Amino acid sequence: MKIDIVTIFPGYLDPLRQSLPGKAIASGLVDLQVHDLRRWTHDVHRSVDDTPYGGGPEW
């Protein structure tokens, strides 16, 4: 099984490699790839937010 996770906090998923899912990864049953969303940003601050959009009052 191949699992791809896209997150802005890839370090939070490191404990998965130490627990029961880690055994499945080590045995080759699961291919877990964690992708850092900030790696594909274009600005110097590596921000992933966009300008607010949608309903609500304009102040």
Residue, then its C-alpha position, 0 to 999 in steps of 0.5 A: m500500500k502506498i500512502d502519500i501525506v502532504t503536510i506543513f509539519p512533516g516532523y509530527l509524523d516521525p513517530l509513525r516510524q517507531s510504532l506499529p505502522g513502522k513495522a509495516i513500513a519496515s517489512g515493506l507492506v506500506d510505502l509511506q511518503v511524507h511531503d513538506l508542503r513548504r518545499w514547493t512555495h515561491d516566497v522567501h518566508r515559505s508561506v502556504d496561506d493565501t489571502p482571505y476569500g469568501g463571505g463576511p463583512e469587510w471592515 
